[in-house]
Amino acid sequence: MAETAGDPIRFQTLHESPIIRVRAFRCAACKGGPGPEEASEENTLVLMRHGAFCRHFGRRRITADVNQAAFFGKGSAYRVSHPGDHGDRGTVFQVPQRILQEFVHEWDPALEERPDLPFPFPGGPCESGVFWRHRELVRTLETGATLEPFWADVTALQIYADVLGAGFLGQGRPARSRKADTAIDHHDLVEAGRLYFAEHLGERLTLDEVARALNTSPFHFARIFQHGTGLPIHRYLTQLRLRASLDRLAEGRGDLTALALDLGFSSHSHFTGLFRKAFWKTPSEFRDSASTREVREMSKNLEA
């Protein structure tokens, strides 16, 4: 989806990291078209939140709407028309080539020989669960809420992988069986992740740097870690940090801002919001009333 001078389409970057870029777009074009030919500059996935648009490939027409995702292959040429008078809104997902090749390899290794043309289909289904996760991702990012960096990366990557997988399944291509990693390999990776988090608890970590430190890929690590622990990475890390805060608060730690930063939270308010959600009271309220038994019970019952 290209943007040109005078184009009624506008983009806003919601999240950008070394492993995924998420942009919202709003197109004010009214019913009409198709317009002049354009070409995609990158391999991208587009999910719609309102309205629809059509891409024309010669005589073939493909519609993208809230039920149908659109894949834009780098260099692919098309023309665009709009079936409605109220514009459209959606989200563009873009991952670097190394991540895209990992996704594609699970479905069709032969496509790795054509890295600039990874999508053998122009569209695919946007299933109900993906639709709601996509809306929640955009809503949260648009609020500017301060989040654990892992959350946006993992959520956006999983959406991308799920939509791509549904596209391949829609073409009748089941996922390849992986030669892969034994249960022992997976166990070792999970334990390496646990150790890394324990050693770097107070740091503002990113999924990319953790994966590099563990000599694995970001998406592979996120998937295996969640399978092995039963929690997404951001929830596991938040749980570690909140539980670590209980003893420090019970010891009468006075400076809550310093405590929040020491534990890797971005701010006092970020720490307080997560603490209240988990324990139904603020850190200062807990500090002023904490007993050894209360610390033990709250830590045991924590749901991050």
VMD Tcl script that draws the C-alpha trace (Angstrom):
set ca {
  {0.00 0.00 0.00}
  {1.85 3.03 -1.29}
  {1.50 6.66 -0.19}
  {1.94 9.39 -2.80}
  {1.75 13.18 -2.84}
  {-1.85 14.35 -2.67}
  {-2.99 10.87 -1.65}
  {-6.04 10.84 0.68}
  {-4.38 8.10 2.74}
  {-2.56 8.98 5.96}
  {-0.35 6.74 8.12}
  {0.52 6.82 11.82}
  {3.24 4.65 13.33}
  {1.86 2.95 16.44}
  {4.79 0.66 17.26}
  {8.22 0.08 15.81}
  {10.95 -2.28 16.95}
  {13.72 -4.28 15.25}
  {11.26 -7.13 14.66}
  {7.94 -5.53 13.70}
  {6.43 -2.23 12.61}
  {2.74 -1.45 13.12}
  {1.10 1.52 11.38}
  {-2.52 2.66 11.39}
  {-3.91 4.19 8.23}
  {-6.96 6.24 7.40}
  {-8.09 6.60 3.80}
  {-10.63 9.28 2.93}
  {-11.20 8.14 -0.66}
  {-14.84 7.98 -1.71}
  {-16.49 5.46 -3.97}
  {-14.75 5.16 -7.31}
  {-11.77 3.89 -9.21}
  {-9.78 1.93 -10.00}
  {-6.99 4.47 -9.85}
  {-3.60 4.46 -11.57}
  {-1.27 1.50 -11.20}
  {0.94 1.43 -8.12}
  {3.38 -1.06 -6.65}
  {4.07 -2.20 -3.11}
  {7.45 -1.08 -1.77}
  {7.64 -3.77 0.91}
  {6.12 -7.09 1.92}
  {3.22 -6.09 4.15}
  {0.06 -7.43 5.77}
  {-3.02 -5.19 6.01}
  {-5.93 -5.80 8.39}
  {-9.05 -3.67 8.17}
  {-10.95 -2.02 11.03}
  {-13.53 -0.13 8.98}
  {-14.67 -0.05 5.38}
  {-13.11 -1.84 2.43}
  {-10.97 -1.39 -0.66}
  {-10.39 -3.47 -3.79}
  {-7.15 -4.27 -5.57}
  {-7.30 -4.96 -9.29}
  {-4.80 -7.32 -10.91}
  {-5.75 -7.15 -14.56}
  {-9.28 -8.54 -14.66}
  {-9.00 -10.09 -11.24}
  {-10.36 -8.14 -8.26}
  {-9.59 -8.84 -4.58}
  {-11.49 -7.08 -1.77}
  {-10.03 -6.36 1.66}
  {-12.53 -5.80 4.47}
  {-12.87 -6.62 8.17}
  {-13.24 -10.32 7.29}
  {-10.44 -10.51 4.73}
  {-6.76 -9.65 5.19}
  {-4.65 -8.28 2.34}
  {-1.09 -9.34 1.55}
  {1.07 -6.93 -0.45}
  {4.11 -8.61 -2.02}
  {7.10 -6.36 -2.63}
  {7.06 -5.09 -6.20}
  {3.57 -6.41 -6.99}
  {1.58 -4.04 -9.24}
  {-2.13 -3.33 -8.79}
  {-4.78 -0.63 -8.98}
  {-7.14 0.35 -6.16}
  {-10.84 1.15 -6.09}
  {-13.18 1.92 -3.20}
  {-16.68 0.43 -2.99}
  {-17.98 2.83 -0.32}
  {-18.37 6.56 0.31}
  {-17.11 6.66 3.88}
  {-13.42 5.80 3.51}
  {-11.62 2.99 5.24}
  {-9.28 2.43 8.18}
  {-6.88 -0.38 8.90}
  {-3.47 -1.45 10.12}
  {-0.27 -2.26 8.24}
  {2.10 -4.88 9.69}
  {5.66 -5.19 8.41}
  {8.39 -7.56 9.61}
  {12.03 -7.81 8.46}
  {12.93 -10.45 5.92}
  {14.50 -12.79 8.51}
  {11.24 -12.94 10.49}
  {9.07 -13.33 7.40}
  {11.23 -16.19 6.12}
  {10.85 -17.98 9.46}
  {7.06 -17.75 9.20}
  {6.97 -18.85 5.55}
  {9.40 -21.72 6.11}
  {6.85 -23.46 8.35}
  {4.39 -23.64 5.46}
  {6.36 -23.80 2.23}
  {10.18 -23.96 2.29}
  {10.28 -23.54 -1.50}
  {9.17 -19.94 -1.10}
  {12.48 -19.14 0.59}
  {14.04 -19.22 -2.86}
  {11.88 -16.21 -3.77}
  {12.39 -13.94 -0.75}
  {10.91 -10.88 -2.46}
  {7.68 -12.74 -3.27}
  {6.74 -14.61 -0.10}
  {2.95 -14.50 -0.46}
  {1.43 -17.02 -2.90}
  {-1.98 -15.39 -2.34}
  {-3.20 -11.77 -2.28}
  {-5.61 -12.25 0.61}
  {-6.72 -14.57 3.38}
  {-9.31 -14.86 6.15}
  {-9.21 -12.68 9.26}
  {-10.66 -15.03 11.85}
  {-12.72 -13.85 14.81}
  {-9.98 -14.20 17.42}
  {-7.50 -12.33 15.23}
  {-10.04 -9.58 14.54}
  {-10.51 -8.87 18.26}
  {-6.81 -9.13 19.11}
  {-6.05 -6.74 16.27}
  {-8.56 -4.18 17.55}
  {-7.26 -4.49 21.11}
  {-3.66 -4.05 19.92}
  {-4.52 -0.87 18.02}
  {-6.71 0.51 20.80}
  {-3.98 0.00 23.39}
  {-1.21 1.44 21.22}
  {-3.33 4.47 20.28}
  {-3.89 5.32 23.95}
  {-0.13 5.67 24.35}
  {-0.26 3.45 27.43}
  {3.16 2.52 28.79}
  {3.53 -1.23 28.36}
  {6.16 -3.87 28.74}
  {7.93 -3.74 25.33}
  {7.43 -7.49 24.97}
  {3.65 -7.09 24.84}
  {3.42 -5.15 21.58}
  {6.10 -7.25 19.87}
  {4.65 -10.62 20.84}
  {1.02 -9.63 20.23}
  {1.73 -8.14 16.80}
  {3.98 -11.05 15.74}
  {1.36 -13.60 16.77}
  {-1.34 -11.76 14.82}
  {0.92 -11.70 11.76}
  {1.78 -15.40 12.07}
  {-1.87 -16.41 12.60}
  {-3.13 -14.48 9.58}
  {-0.34 -15.81 7.37}
  {-1.03 -19.36 8.55}
  {-4.76 -18.97 7.83}
  {-3.84 -17.82 4.33}
  {-1.79 -20.95 3.69}
  {-4.48 -23.18 5.17}
  {-7.01 -21.51 2.90}
  {-4.85 -22.63 -0.02}
  {-4.95 -26.22 1.26}
  {-1.37 -26.25 2.55}
  {-1.01 -27.83 5.99}
  {1.89 -26.79 8.15}
  {5.06 -28.81 7.64}
  {6.06 -31.19 10.37}
  {9.12 -29.73 12.01}
  {12.23 -31.84 12.32}
  {12.78 -29.73 15.08}
  {13.64 -29.41 18.39}
  {13.20 -32.13 20.88}
  {11.38 -31.62 24.16}
  {14.80 -31.34 25.81}
  {15.79 -28.50 23.47}
  {12.57 -26.68 24.28}
  {13.02 -27.23 27.99}
  {16.56 -25.89 27.82}
  {15.42 -22.80 25.95}
  {12.69 -22.08 28.50}
  {15.13 -22.48 31.37}
  {17.67 -20.26 29.63}
  {14.94 -17.65 29.31}
  {14.02 -17.91 32.99}
  {17.66 -17.48 33.96}
  {18.12 -14.51 31.67}
  {15.07 -12.75 33.12}
  {16.22 -13.40 36.68}
  {19.65 -11.93 35.89}
  {18.24 -8.88 34.07}
  {15.08 -8.28 36.09}
  {15.60 -4.54 36.48}
  {16.35 -3.83 32.82}
  {13.95 -2.63 30.11}
  {14.29 -5.69 27.91}
  {13.19 -6.21 24.32}
  {12.23 -9.46 22.65}
  {14.88 -9.03 19.96}
  {17.79 -8.57 22.37}
  {16.71 -11.50 24.56}
  {16.40 -13.78 21.53}
  {19.84 -12.71 20.32}
  {21.35 -13.38 23.74}
  {19.83 -16.88 23.71}
  {20.88 -17.52 20.09}
  {17.34 -18.09 18.83}
  {14.71 -16.22 16.83}
  {12.26 -13.84 18.55}
  {9.09 -15.60 17.48}
  {10.44 -19.09 18.20}
  {11.48 -18.03 21.69}
  {8.14 -16.31 22.40}
  {6.18 -19.37 21.30}
  {8.29 -21.95 23.12}
  {8.51 -19.89 26.30}
  {4.73 -19.46 26.48}
  {4.21 -23.17 25.83}
  {6.70 -24.11 28.55}
  {5.53 -21.66 31.23}
  {1.85 -21.25 30.41}
  {2.29 -17.47 30.27}
  {3.16 -14.99 27.53}
  {6.59 -13.46 28.11}
  {5.31 -10.03 29.15}
  {3.00 -11.56 31.78}
  {5.74 -13.83 33.11}
  {8.15 -10.91 33.44}
  {5.52 -8.67 35.04}
  {4.74 -11.41 37.55}
  {8.42 -11.73 38.45}
  {8.73 -8.01 39.02}
  {5.52 -7.63 41.03}
  {6.40 -10.54 43.28}
  {9.87 -9.10 43.80}
  {8.28 -5.81 44.88}
  {6.30 -7.39 47.72}
  {9.22 -8.14 50.02}
  {10.83 -4.76 49.31}
  {7.61 -2.95 50.15}
  {7.15 -5.02 53.30}
  {10.63 -3.92 54.35}
  {9.37 -0.33 54.22}
  {10.97 0.74 50.93}
  {10.09 4.43 50.85}
  {10.86 5.76 47.38}
  {8.33 4.06 45.13}
  {9.62 5.70 41.97}
  {13.11 4.34 42.62}
  {11.68 0.91 43.41}
  {9.66 0.91 40.18}
  {12.70 1.80 38.08}
  {14.93 -0.71 39.93}
  {12.49 -3.47 38.97}
  {12.31 -2.48 35.31}
  {8.97 -0.66 35.27}
  {8.96 2.46 33.14}
  {7.55 4.75 35.82}
  {5.89 5.01 39.21}
  {2.45 5.14 37.56}
  {3.19 2.06 35.41}
  {4.20 0.11 38.52}
  {1.23 1.37 40.55}
  {-1.30 0.52 37.85}
  {-0.06 -3.05 37.45}
  {0.26 -3.51 41.23}
  {-3.30 -2.32 41.84}
  {-4.65 -4.57 39.09}
  {-2.89 -7.59 40.56}
  {-3.37 -6.96 44.29}
  {-6.40 -4.60 44.54}
  {-4.44 -1.96 46.45}
  {-1.67 0.52 45.68}
  {2.00 -0.14 46.56}
  {1.88 2.56 49.26}
  {-1.25 1.05 50.82}
  {0.40 -2.35 50.86}
  {3.67 -0.98 52.28}
  {1.85 0.71 55.15}
  {-0.06 -2.42 56.17}
  {2.00 -5.37 54.99}
  {2.67 -8.39 57.19}
  {4.82 -11.43 56.43}
  {1.72 -13.57 56.01}
  {0.12 -11.05 53.63}
  {3.25 -10.96 51.48}
  {3.23 -14.73 51.21}
  {-0.48 -14.94 50.33}
  {-0.43 -12.15 47.80}
  {2.61 -13.59 46.05}
  {0.98 -17.01 45.92}
  {-2.27 -15.73 44.44}
  {-0.81 -13.26 41.94}
  {-2.33 -13.33 38.48}
  {-0.29 -11.05 36.28}
}
mol new
graphics top color blue
foreach p $ca { graphics top sphere $p radius 0.5 }
foreach p [lrange $ca 0 end-1] q [lrange $ca 1 end] { graphics top cylinder $p $q radius 0.2 }
display resetview
